[in-house]
Amino acid sequence: MRYSLNRSFVSVLFASFAIAGRASAQNGPIHLAVDATDASRKILHARITIPVKPGPLALRYPKWIPGEHGPNGPLANLTGLSVTAAGKVIPWRRDDIDLFAIRVDVPEGVTTLDVSYDYLIPGDMGPYAEGPAATSELAVLNWNLVVLYPAEARSDDLTYIAKLKTPPGWKWATSLPVASSSENVIEFKPATLTTLVDSPLSMGKHFRAIPLGTSLGRDHEVDLVADSDAALNLPEYVIAGYKQLVPETAAVFGARHYRQYRFLLTMSDHLGSFGVEHHESSDDRIPERMLIDPAQTKSFAILLPHEFFHSWNGKFRRPAGLATGDYHTPMKGELLWVYEGLTDYYGGVLAARTGLFAPQDYRDYLAALAAQMDNTAGRKWRPLADTAVSAPFLYLAPGEWRAARRGTDFYPEMDLIWLEADTLIRQKTNGAKSLDDFCRAFHGGEPPVPAVKPYTLDDVIAGLNVVLPYDWRGFLNERIYKVQPRAPLGGIEASGWKLVYTDQPNELTKEQETARKSADFAFSLGISLGDVGAVADIVPESPCAKAGMSPGQKLIGVNGRKYSSDILREALKAAKGSAAPIELIVEDGEYFHTYRIDYHEGERYPHLERVPAVQDLLSEVIKPRAK
């Protein structure tokens, strides 16, 4: 009863609070000025001018960030908050329930409020917009970091006029329409808060714009900022792949829902590596030399195809639970297996269709994720759907014990399930149709400008049935909503291939280990190692787990020698056919332990092997479609 009473009290409190917020905010644009001249010092200065009328006013800081699928608004980094009117300080107070909201009592006679504050850019690695966003050479501005908005207003109903001052000499790129620019000051055209937050800006000393071509009346460009000029020298085959991405997506969708598209590609070792999708751009961040080092380039081959696909799947067509219309209503992520899972599938497919992946690269990629899913112990208790519903905390979960817990598996496992759906459509229509036809019908069509068209699970099933009448509800329920102790490998097998293990790592695995400074022995010893032997994860019931090892330790010795990945591989080879255990010396905090691993099957790495008796549909899936 006390919970119900408290909940009723909170509802009444927020009802009056919301009404006050709506009543106090007048019609008219909100002006936002951001001074980024101190970006290299990790400081952004911001000021907003809000038209108001006397009475209570509530302002919110964005909490639920589109594309991040969680309440990740980095509120702790907002500092120096000051509210004034006509030069006089107006007291403010934070709501003690909704910490992302502040309250202000607007005095009689006041028509505008000036709110100034700083955003302190973190220096340590963190996920998405919570992490570092600037170095001495570059910065990425996500407007949600520096914006406040009237509580309870829908983002589509608020108009902002933004102005940005960049560090002298820095060049910049954004999809946000520009009104004028001179020297290092940019004034933007009026835009809804939705469009503003959906339009990040990258800037830096080292800048390069690469046109990717015009398709269906829309221009495309990749805008590079980096910590050095050398990093901007992309190999021609990478540029060619990005250019080919434009016609290949046209072949899939037959429509574009943006006015122009910009890939904002930031290259630095001091920012996190990730991608966040937007309607007319993507915020893509990779290590500085990732695209100019041949040994690392393929590690991020799917990044731009993935984020570009999101312009249709995720931004235009969006699960109803994620189409909240503001930045404080909690998002419901059950259908992330469509939003992210279908996108992840096509990220790999488009990488292959554009030449960013060779066919063998794609098969190696598919084999690796299939093996990872098949060796995830957490699948024995957690259905795949729960990894989507639980995404807000799984995104932030530590890497340790991931195999036991499951992570955001709706990305890689849905590659396998959507491949199975794709092969099923191809088989039952004798190659006349494919999953591309579903995408064209479901994500194509009008309008030709940014818009959101929400969908439900019933809509997805109906869309699949238009392409191929089938029990799609049963198909999806069995694989996604029920506990499945083994990975769904039916798509690989139906496409003419099978998952096998050999003692030789595939080339893509080698490149990824080089790029990530890691070594993966998950399919033999059951251990994944990070830089300098750090134990990143242990597979439950594996040889290392049975011996008593755990994540967080550090491997320092193998059979009496100092650890290196090569030494450990040699030990695996020597133990094959031998009765002697592999002896691992581990540092565990202030202590050292010796573990004797009773394993004698040698190295095991995943590959796809051709099944001659079955039609090779996998090669058909990744065949280029653009004329």
C-alpha positions as CSV (number, residue, x, y, z in Angstrom):
1,M,0.0,0.0,0.0
2,R,2.8,2.4,0.8
3,Y,4.3,1.9,-2.7
4,S,1.0,2.7,-4.3
5,L,0.5,5.8,-2.2
6,N,4.1,7.0,-3.0
7,R,3.6,6.3,-6.7
8,S,0.3,8.3,-6.6
9,F,2.0,11.2,-4.9
10,V,4.8,11.2,-7.5
11,S,2.3,11.1,-10.3
12,V,0.5,14.1,-8.9
13,L,3.7,15.9,-8.4
14,F,4.9,15.4,-11.9
15,A,1.5,16.1,-13.4
16,S,1.6,19.6,-11.8
17,F,5.3,19.9,-12.7
18,A,4.5,19.1,-16.4
19,I,1.7,21.5,-16.6
20,A,3.9,24.2,-15.2
21,G,6.6,23.4,-17.7
22,R,4.2,23.6,-20.6
23,A,2.5,26.8,-19.3
24,S,5.8,28.7,-18.8
25,A,7.4,28.1,-22.2
26,Q,6.1,30.5,-24.8
27,N,6.0,29.8,-28.5
28,G,9.2,30.9,-30.3
29,P,12.7,29.6,-30.9
30,I,15.2,28.7,-28.2
31,H,18.6,30.1,-29.0
32,L,21.6,27.9,-28.2
33,A,25.2,29.2,-28.4
34,V,28.1,26.8,-27.9
35,D,31.7,28.0,-27.6
36,A,34.1,25.1,-28.4
37,T,37.3,27.1,-28.4
38,D,38.3,25.2,-25.2
39,A,37.5,21.8,-26.7
40,S,41.2,20.8,-26.5
41,R,41.0,21.5,-22.8
42,K,38.0,19.2,-22.6
43,I,35.5,22.1,-22.0
44,L,32.4,23.2,-23.9
45,H,30.8,26.5,-22.9
46,A,27.0,26.8,-23.6
47,R,24.3,29.3,-23.2
48,I,20.6,29.0,-24.0
49,T,18.0,31.8,-24.2
50,I,14.5,30.5,-23.6
51,P,11.3,32.5,-24.2
52,V,9.1,32.2,-21.0
53,K,6.3,33.7,-19.1
54,P,5.9,34.1,-15.3
55,G,5.4,31.0,-13.2
56,P,7.0,27.7,-12.5
57,L,9.3,26.3,-15.2
58,A,10.9,22.9,-15.5
59,L,14.0,22.3,-17.7
60,R,15.4,18.9,-18.5
61,Y,18.7,17.6,-19.6
62,P,18.5,14.7,-22.2
63,K,18.5,11.3,-20.4
64,W,17.5,8.6,-22.9
65,I,19.7,9.1,-25.9
66,P,18.5,7.8,-29.3
67,G,20.9,5.2,-30.8
68,E,22.4,4.5,-27.4
69,H,19.2,2.7,-26.2
70,G,19.7,3.7,-22.6
71,P,19.5,6.4,-19.9
72,N,23.1,7.5,-20.7
73,G,22.8,11.3,-20.6
74,P,26.1,12.3,-18.9
75,L,24.5,14.6,-16.4
76,A,27.4,14.6,-14.0
77,N,29.5,16.4,-16.6
78,L,27.2,19.5,-16.7
79,T,28.7,22.2,-14.4
80,G,28.6,25.9,-13.6
81,L,24.8,26.2,-14.1
82,S,23.5,29.8,-13.9
83,V,20.1,31.1,-14.6
84,T,19.6,34.9,-15.2
85,A,16.9,37.3,-16.5
86,A,17.8,40.8,-17.5
87,G,21.2,40.4,-15.8
88,K,19.6,39.2,-12.4
89,V,20.3,35.8,-11.0
90,I,17.3,33.5,-10.8
91,P,17.5,30.7,-8.2
92,W,17.1,27.2,-9.5
93,R,16.7,23.8,-7.7
94,R,17.1,20.2,-8.9
95,D,14.1,18.0,-8.7
96,D,14.9,15.4,-6.1
97,I,13.1,12.6,-8.0
98,D,13.8,13.4,-11.6
99,L,17.5,14.4,-11.2
100,F,17.7,15.4,-14.9
101,A,15.2,18.2,-14.3
102,I,15.7,21.6,-12.7
103,R,13.0,24.0,-11.5
104,V,12.9,27.7,-11.9
105,D,10.2,30.2,-10.7
106,V,10.1,32.8,-13.4
107,P,9.4,36.3,-11.9
108,E,6.7,38.7,-13.2
109,G,7.7,40.7,-16.2
110,V,10.4,38.3,-17.4
111,T,10.0,37.1,-21.0
112,T,13.3,35.4,-21.6
113,L,15.7,33.3,-19.4
114,D,19.4,33.0,-20.0
115,V,20.9,29.7,-18.8
116,S,24.6,29.2,-19.0
117,Y,26.7,26.2,-18.1
118,D,29.8,24.2,-19.1
119,Y,30.1,20.6,-20.3
120,L,33.2,18.9,-19.1
121,I,34.4,16.3,-21.6
122,P,35.7,13.1,-19.9
123,G,39.3,12.1,-20.4
124,D,38.9,8.4,-19.7
125,M,37.4,5.9,-22.1
126,G,33.6,5.4,-21.8
127,P,30.7,4.2,-23.9
128,Y,29.2,6.4,-26.6
129,A,28.6,10.1,-25.7
130,E,29.6,9.5,-22.1
131,G,33.2,9.0,-23.1
132,P,35.9,11.2,-24.5
133,A,34.9,13.5,-27.4
134,A,38.0,15.7,-27.9
135,T,41.7,15.7,-28.1
136,S,44.1,18.6,-28.8
137,E,43.5,18.1,-32.5
138,L,39.8,17.3,-32.9
139,A,36.4,17.2,-31.2
140,V,32.9,15.7,-31.8
141,L,29.9,17.7,-30.7
142,N,26.8,15.8,-29.8
143,W,24.2,18.5,-29.2
144,N,22.4,16.5,-26.4
145,L,25.5,17.1,-24.3
146,V,24.9,20.8,-24.2
147,V,21.2,21.3,-24.5
148,L,18.3,21.9,-22.0
149,Y,14.7,21.8,-23.0
150,P,11.3,22.6,-21.4
151,A,10.0,19.6,-19.5
152,E,7.2,17.5,-21.1
153,A,7.6,19.2,-24.5
154,R,8.0,16.8,-27.4
155,S,11.2,17.3,-29.2
156,D,9.4,17.8,-32.5
157,D,7.5,20.8,-31.1
158,L,10.6,22.7,-30.0
159,T,12.6,24.9,-32.4
160,Y,16.2,25.8,-31.7
161,I,18.5,28.2,-33.4
162,A,22.1,27.1,-32.7
163,K,25.4,28.9,-33.1
164,L,28.8,27.3,-32.7
165,K,32.3,28.9,-32.2
166,T,35.0,26.4,-33.2
167,P,38.7,26.6,-32.3
168,P,40.6,28.8,-34.8
169,G,41.7,27.0,-38.0
170,W,39.6,23.9,-37.4
171,K,37.4,22.6,-40.2
172,W,34.0,21.0,-39.5
173,A,31.2,18.9,-40.9
174,T,27.6,18.2,-40.0
175,S,24.3,17.4,-41.6
176,L,22.6,20.2,-39.7
177,P,21.5,22.9,-42.2
178,V,23.8,25.9,-42.0
179,A,22.5,29.5,-42.3
180,S,25.9,31.2,-42.5
181,S,29.6,30.7,-41.5
182,S,32.6,33.0,-41.2
183,E,36.0,32.3,-39.8
184,N,35.3,30.0,-36.8
185,V,31.6,30.9,-36.2
186,I,28.8,28.8,-37.7
187,E,25.1,29.8,-37.5
188,F,22.6,27.1,-38.2
189,K,19.1,27.3,-39.6
190,P,16.2,26.9,-37.2
191,A,15.7,23.2,-36.5
192,T,13.5,21.1,-34.2
193,L,15.2,19.7,-31.1
194,T,14.8,16.3,-32.8
195,T,16.9,17.4,-35.8
196,L,19.4,19.2,-33.6
197,V,20.1,16.2,-31.4
198,D,20.1,14.0,-34.5
199,S,22.8,16.0,-36.2
200,P,26.3,15.7,-34.5
201,L,29.2,17.8,-35.7
202,S,32.9,16.8,-36.1
203,M,35.7,19.3,-36.2
204,G,39.5,19.3,-36.2
205,K,42.8,20.6,-37.4
206,H,43.2,17.6,-39.7
207,F,40.2,17.3,-42.0
208,R,39.3,15.7,-45.3
209,A,36.0,15.5,-47.2
210,I,35.6,12.7,-49.7
211,P,32.5,12.8,-52.0
212,L,30.9,9.4,-52.4
213,G,28.5,10.3,-55.2
214,T,24.9,11.2,-55.8
215,S,22.1,8.6,-55.8
216,L,18.3,9.0,-56.0
217,G,18.9,12.8,-55.9
218,R,20.9,12.7,-52.7
219,D,24.6,13.6,-52.1
220,H,26.8,11.5,-49.9
221,E,30.1,12.3,-48.3
222,V,32.6,10.9,-45.7
223,D,34.1,13.6,-43.6
224,L,37.3,12.6,-41.8
225,V,38.9,14.3,-38.8
226,A,42.0,12.7,-37.2
227,D,44.8,13.3,-34.8
228,S,47.2,13.5,-37.8
229,D,47.2,14.3,-41.5
230,A,48.7,10.8,-42.2
231,A,45.5,9.1,-40.9
232,L,43.5,10.8,-43.7
233,N,45.3,9.0,-46.4
234,L,42.7,6.2,-46.9
235,P,43.6,3.4,-49.3
236,E,41.8,3.6,-52.6
237,Y,40.1,0.3,-52.1
238,V,38.5,1.6,-48.9
239,I,37.3,4.7,-50.6
240,A,36.0,2.6,-53.5
241,G,34.1,0.4,-51.0
242,Y,32.5,3.4,-49.3
243,K,31.5,4.8,-52.7
244,Q,30.0,1.5,-53.7
245,L,27.9,1.5,-50.5
246,V,25.7,4.3,-52.0
247,P,24.4,2.3,-55.0
248,E,24.2,-1.0,-53.1
249,T,21.8,0.6,-50.5
250,A,19.8,2.0,-53.4
251,A,19.5,-1.5,-54.8
252,V,18.2,-2.8,-51.4
253,F,15.8,0.0,-50.5
254,G,15.0,1.9,-53.7
255,A,14.4,5.1,-51.5
256,R,16.3,7.5,-49.3
257,H,14.8,9.3,-46.3
258,Y,17.3,12.1,-46.0
259,R,18.3,15.3,-47.8
260,Q,22.0,14.4,-47.8
261,Y,24.1,11.9,-45.9
262,R,27.4,12.4,-44.2
263,F,29.6,9.8,-42.5
264,L,31.4,11.7,-39.7
265,L,34.5,9.5,-39.3
266,T,36.8,10.4,-36.4
267,M,40.1,8.7,-36.1
268,S,41.9,8.9,-32.7
269,D,43.4,6.5,-30.2
270,H,42.1,8.7,-27.4
271,L,38.3,8.4,-28.2
272,G,36.3,5.3,-27.8
273,S,35.7,3.1,-30.9
274,F,32.0,2.9,-31.9
275,G,29.3,4.1,-34.2
276,V,26.0,5.9,-33.4
277,E,23.4,6.3,-36.1
278,H,21.5,9.4,-37.2
279,H,19.0,10.1,-39.9
280,E,21.3,12.1,-42.2
281,S,24.7,11.2,-40.7
282,S,26.6,8.8,-38.5
283,D,29.1,9.4,-35.7
284,D,31.8,6.8,-36.4
285,R,34.9,6.6,-34.3
286,I,37.9,4.3,-34.8
287,P,41.6,4.2,-33.8
288,E,43.8,6.7,-35.6
289,R,45.6,4.3,-38.0
290,M,42.9,1.8,-38.4
291,L,42.2,2.5,-42.1
292,I,45.8,3.1,-43.2
293,D,47.3,-0.1,-41.6
294,P,46.5,-3.1,-43.8
295,A,46.7,-5.4,-40.9
296,Q,43.8,-3.6,-39.2
297,T,41.6,-2.2,-41.9
298,K,39.1,-5.1,-42.0
299,S,38.4,-4.9,-38.3
300,F,36.0,-2.0,-38.9
301,A,34.8,-3.0,-42.4
302,I,31.2,-3.3,-41.2
303,L,31.0,-0.1,-39.3
304,L,30.0,2.4,-42.0
305,P,27.6,-0.1,-43.7
306,H,26.0,-0.9,-40.4
307,E,25.5,2.8,-39.4
308,F,24.3,3.7,-42.9
309,F,21.7,0.9,-42.9
310,H,20.3,2.4,-39.7
311,S,19.1,5.5,-41.7
312,W,16.3,3.2,-42.9
313,N,16.2,0.6,-40.1
314,G,16.2,2.3,-36.8
315,K,15.8,6.0,-37.8
316,F,13.0,5.9,-40.4
317,R,11.4,2.6,-39.4
318,R,11.7,2.3,-35.6
319,P,10.2,0.0,-33.0
320,A,7.3,1.8,-31.3
321,G,9.0,1.3,-27.9
322,L,12.0,3.3,-29.1
323,A,10.0,6.1,-30.8
324,T,9.4,8.0,-27.5
325,G,9.3,11.6,-28.9
326,D,11.3,13.0,-26.1
327,Y,14.5,12.3,-24.0
328,H,13.1,11.4,-20.7
329,T,10.5,8.7,-21.4
330,P,12.1,5.3,-20.9
331,M,12.7,3.3,-24.1
332,K,11.5,-0.3,-24.5
333,G,14.1,-2.3,-26.4
334,E,12.4,-5.6,-27.0
335,L,12.6,-5.2,-30.8
336,L,16.3,-4.3,-30.9
337,W,16.7,-7.7,-32.5
338,V,15.2,-6.0,-35.6
339,Y,16.6,-2.5,-35.0
340,E,20.2,-3.7,-34.4
341,G,20.0,-7.3,-35.4
342,L,18.8,-6.8,-38.9
343,T,21.2,-3.9,-39.3
344,D,24.1,-6.1,-38.1
345,Y,23.3,-8.7,-40.6
346,Y,23.3,-6.3,-43.4
347,G,26.4,-4.5,-42.1
348,G,28.3,-7.7,-42.9
349,V,26.4,-8.4,-46.2
350,L,27.0,-4.9,-47.5
351,A,30.6,-5.0,-46.5
352,A,30.9,-8.0,-48.7
353,R,28.8,-6.5,-51.6
354,T,30.9,-3.4,-51.6
355,G,34.3,-5.1,-51.5
356,L,35.2,-3.9,-48.0
357,F,35.1,-7.6,-47.2
358,A,36.3,-10.3,-49.7
359,P,34.0,-13.3,-49.8
360,Q,36.4,-15.3,-47.6
361,D,36.5,-12.4,-45.1
362,Y,32.7,-12.5,-44.8
363,R,32.7,-16.3,-44.2
364,D,35.4,-15.9,-41.6
365,Y,33.4,-13.1,-39.9
366,L,30.3,-15.3,-39.9
367,A,32.2,-18.3,-38.6
368,A,33.6,-16.3,-35.7
369,L,30.3,-15.0,-34.5
370,A,28.6,-18.3,-34.9
371,A,31.3,-20.0,-32.8
372,Q,31.0,-17.2,-30.2
373,M,27.3,-17.6,-29.9
374,D,27.5,-21.4,-29.8
375,N,30.0,-21.2,-26.9
376,T,28.1,-18.7,-24.8
377,A,27.0,-20.5,-21.6
378,G,24.5,-17.8,-20.7
379,R,22.3,-19.0,-23.5
380,K,21.3,-22.0,-21.4
381,W,19.3,-19.7,-19.1
382,R,18.7,-16.5,-20.9
383,P,16.6,-16.2,-24.2
384,L,17.9,-13.9,-26.9
385,A,14.9,-11.6,-26.4
386,D,16.0,-10.8,-22.9
387,T,19.3,-9.5,-24.1
388,A,17.3,-6.9,-26.0
389,V,15.0,-6.0,-23.2
390,S,18.0,-5.8,-20.9
391,A,20.1,-3.7,-23.3
392,P,20.2,-0.5,-21.1
393,F,22.3,-2.3,-18.5
394,L,24.0,-4.9,-20.7
395,Y,25.6,-2.2,-22.9
396,L,27.3,-1.0,-19.7
397,A,28.1,-4.4,-18.3
398,P,31.8,-5.3,-17.9
399,G,33.3,-7.8,-20.3
400,E,34.2,-10.2,-17.5
401,W,31.9,-13.2,-17.3
402,R,30.2,-12.2,-20.5
403,A,30.0,-15.8,-21.6
404,A,28.2,-16.7,-18.5
405,R,25.9,-13.7,-18.4
406,R,25.4,-13.0,-22.2
407,G,25.9,-9.5,-23.5
408,T,24.0,-7.6,-26.3
409,D,23.8,-10.9,-28.2
410,F,20.9,-9.5,-30.3
411,Y,23.6,-8.2,-32.6
412,P,25.6,-11.3,-33.6
413,E,23.0,-13.9,-33.0
414,M,20.5,-12.1,-35.2
415,D,23.1,-12.3,-38.0
416,L,22.5,-16.0,-37.9
417,I,18.7,-15.8,-37.6
418,W,18.3,-13.2,-40.4
419,L,20.6,-15.3,-42.6
420,E,18.3,-18.3,-41.9
421,A,15.2,-16.2,-42.9
422,D,17.0,-15.0,-46.0
423,T,17.9,-18.5,-47.1
424,L,14.4,-19.7,-46.3
425,I,12.9,-17.0,-48.6
426,R,15.3,-17.8,-51.4
427,Q,14.7,-21.5,-51.2
428,K,10.9,-21.4,-51.1
429,T,10.7,-18.8,-53.9
430,N,13.3,-20.6,-56.0
431,G,15.6,-17.5,-55.8
432,A,12.9,-15.1,-57.0
433,K,12.8,-13.2,-53.7
434,S,15.1,-12.6,-50.7
435,L,15.3,-10.6,-47.5
436,D,16.2,-7.6,-49.7
437,D,12.5,-7.6,-50.8
438,F,11.4,-7.4,-47.2
439,C,13.7,-4.4,-46.6
440,R,12.5,-2.7,-49.8
441,A,8.9,-3.0,-48.9
442,F,9.2,-2.4,-45.1
443,H,11.9,0.4,-45.2
444,G,11.5,2.0,-48.6
445,G,8.9,4.3,-50.1
446,E,8.0,7.8,-49.0
447,P,8.9,10.3,-47.5
448,P,12.1,11.5,-49.0
449,V,13.1,13.5,-45.9
450,P,13.7,12.5,-42.3
451,A,10.6,11.0,-40.6
452,V,9.8,8.3,-38.1
453,K,7.4,5.4,-38.9
454,P,7.1,3.2,-35.8
455,Y,6.4,-0.5,-36.1
456,T,5.4,-3.5,-33.8
457,L,6.3,-7.2,-33.9
458,D,3.0,-7.8,-35.7
459,D,4.1,-5.3,-38.4
460,V,7.4,-7.2,-38.9
461,I,5.6,-10.5,-39.2
462,A,3.1,-9.0,-41.7
463,G,5.9,-7.6,-43.7
464,L,7.7,-10.9,-43.9
465,N,4.4,-12.6,-44.9
466,V,4.1,-10.2,-47.8
467,V,7.3,-11.5,-49.2
468,L,6.7,-15.2,-48.3
469,P,3.6,-16.6,-46.6
470,Y,5.0,-18.6,-43.7
471,D,4.7,-19.2,-40.0
472,W,7.1,-16.3,-39.2
473,R,5.7,-15.9,-35.8
474,G,6.6,-19.4,-34.9
475,F,10.0,-19.1,-36.6
476,L,10.9,-16.0,-34.6
477,N,9.4,-17.2,-31.3
478,E,11.4,-20.4,-31.4
479,R,14.7,-18.7,-32.0
480,I,14.3,-15.5,-30.1
481,Y,11.8,-15.8,-27.3
482,K,12.7,-19.4,-26.1
483,V,15.9,-20.5,-24.3
484,Q,18.1,-22.2,-26.9
485,P,21.2,-24.0,-25.5
486,R,22.8,-24.1,-29.0
487,A,23.3,-21.3,-31.5
488,P,20.9,-21.1,-34.5
489,L,23.1,-22.5,-37.2
490,G,20.3,-23.4,-39.6
491,G,21.0,-20.5,-41.9
492,I,24.6,-21.4,-42.4
493,E,23.7,-25.0,-43.1
494,A,20.9,-24.1,-45.4
495,S,23.1,-21.8,-47.4
496,G,25.6,-24.6,-48.2
497,W,28.2,-24.3,-45.5
498,K,28.9,-25.7,-42.0
499,L,30.8,-24.5,-38.9
500,V,34.0,-26.5,-38.3
501,Y,37.1,-26.0,-36.1
502,T,40.7,-26.4,-37.2
503,D,44.1,-25.6,-35.6
504,Q,44.6,-22.6,-37.9
505,P,43.1,-19.2,-37.1
506,N,41.4,-17.5,-40.1
507,E,42.9,-14.3,-41.5
508,L,40.2,-12.0,-40.2
509,T,40.7,-13.4,-36.6
510,K,44.4,-12.6,-36.9
511,E,43.7,-9.1,-38.0
512,Q,41.2,-8.5,-35.2
513,E,43.7,-9.8,-32.6
514,T,46.3,-7.5,-34.0
515,A,44.0,-4.5,-34.0
516,R,42.6,-5.2,-30.5
517,K,45.9,-6.4,-29.0
518,S,44.1,-9.5,-27.9
519,A,44.4,-13.3,-28.2
520,D,41.4,-15.6,-28.2
521,F,41.6,-19.2,-27.0
522,A,37.9,-19.4,-26.2
523,F,37.3,-22.5,-28.3
524,S,40.2,-24.5,-26.9
525,L,41.2,-23.5,-23.4
526,G,38.1,-21.4,-22.8
527,I,40.0,-18.1,-22.2
528,S,40.0,-14.7,-23.9
529,L,43.0,-12.6,-23.3
530,G,43.5,-8.8,-23.7
531,D,46.6,-6.8,-23.9
532,V,49.7,-8.2,-22.1
533,G,47.9,-11.3,-20.9
534,A,44.9,-9.7,-19.1
535,V,42.2,-12.4,-18.7
536,A,39.2,-10.7,-20.3
537,D,36.8,-13.7,-20.0
538,I,36.5,-17.3,-19.1
539,V,34.0,-19.7,-20.8
540,P,32.1,-21.6,-18.1
541,E,32.9,-25.4,-18.0
542,S,35.9,-24.9,-20.2
543,P,39.3,-26.3,-19.2
544,C,40.5,-23.0,-17.7
545,A,37.2,-22.6,-15.8
546,K,37.5,-26.2,-14.4
547,A,41.0,-25.4,-13.3
548,G,39.8,-22.5,-11.2
549,M,40.8,-19.5,-13.3
550,S,38.6,-16.3,-13.5
551,P,38.4,-13.0,-15.4
552,G,40.4,-10.2,-14.0
553,Q,43.6,-12.2,-13.5
554,K,46.7,-11.7,-15.6
555,L,48.5,-14.6,-17.4
556,I,52.3,-14.1,-16.9
557,G,53.8,-17.5,-17.5
558,V,53.3,-20.6,-19.6
559,N,55.2,-23.8,-18.8
560,G,57.9,-21.9,-16.9
561,R,58.3,-19.2,-19.7
562,K,57.1,-15.6,-19.8
563,Y,53.7,-15.4,-21.4
564,S,53.2,-14.4,-25.0
565,S,50.4,-15.5,-27.3
566,D,52.9,-17.3,-29.4
567,I,54.3,-19.2,-26.4
568,L,50.8,-20.2,-25.4
569,R,50.1,-21.5,-28.9
570,E,53.2,-23.5,-28.9
571,A,52.2,-25.0,-25.5
572,L,48.8,-26.0,-27.0
573,K,50.5,-27.8,-29.9
574,A,53.0,-29.6,-27.6
575,A,50.2,-30.7,-25.3
576,K,48.2,-32.3,-28.1
577,G,48.6,-36.1,-27.8
578,S,50.6,-35.6,-24.5
579,A,49.5,-36.5,-21.0
580,A,51.3,-33.5,-19.5
581,P,49.1,-30.6,-18.5
582,I,49.7,-27.0,-19.6
583,E,51.0,-25.0,-16.7
584,L,49.8,-21.4,-16.4
585,I,51.2,-18.9,-14.0
586,V,48.7,-16.1,-13.1
587,E,49.0,-12.9,-11.3
588,D,45.8,-12.3,-9.2
589,G,46.0,-8.9,-7.4
590,E,48.9,-9.3,-4.9
591,Y,49.1,-13.1,-5.3
592,F,50.4,-15.6,-7.8
593,H,48.7,-18.9,-8.7
594,T,49.8,-21.8,-10.8
595,Y,47.1,-23.7,-12.7
596,R,47.5,-27.0,-14.4
597,I,45.2,-27.2,-17.4
598,D,44.3,-30.8,-18.5
599,Y,43.7,-30.1,-22.1
600,H,45.2,-32.0,-25.1
601,E,43.1,-31.2,-28.2
602,G,45.3,-28.5,-29.6
603,E,44.3,-25.2,-31.0
604,R,40.7,-24.7,-32.2
605,Y,39.5,-21.9,-34.4
606,P,36.2,-21.6,-36.3
607,H,35.8,-21.7,-40.1
608,L,33.0,-22.3,-42.6
609,E,33.4,-25.4,-44.7
610,R,31.6,-25.8,-48.0
611,V,28.9,-28.6,-48.2
612,P,29.0,-29.6,-51.9
613,A,25.6,-31.3,-51.9
614,V,23.8,-28.0,-50.9
615,Q,23.3,-25.0,-53.1
616,D,25.7,-22.2,-52.2
617,L,23.2,-19.6,-51.3
618,L,25.7,-17.7,-49.0
619,S,27.6,-16.6,-52.1
620,E,24.3,-15.4,-53.6
621,V,23.5,-13.4,-50.5
622,I,26.7,-11.4,-50.7
623,K,26.8,-11.0,-54.4
624,P,26.8,-7.2,-55.4
625,R,23.4,-6.0,-56.6
626,A,24.1,-2.5,-57.9
627,K,24.2,-2.3,-61.7
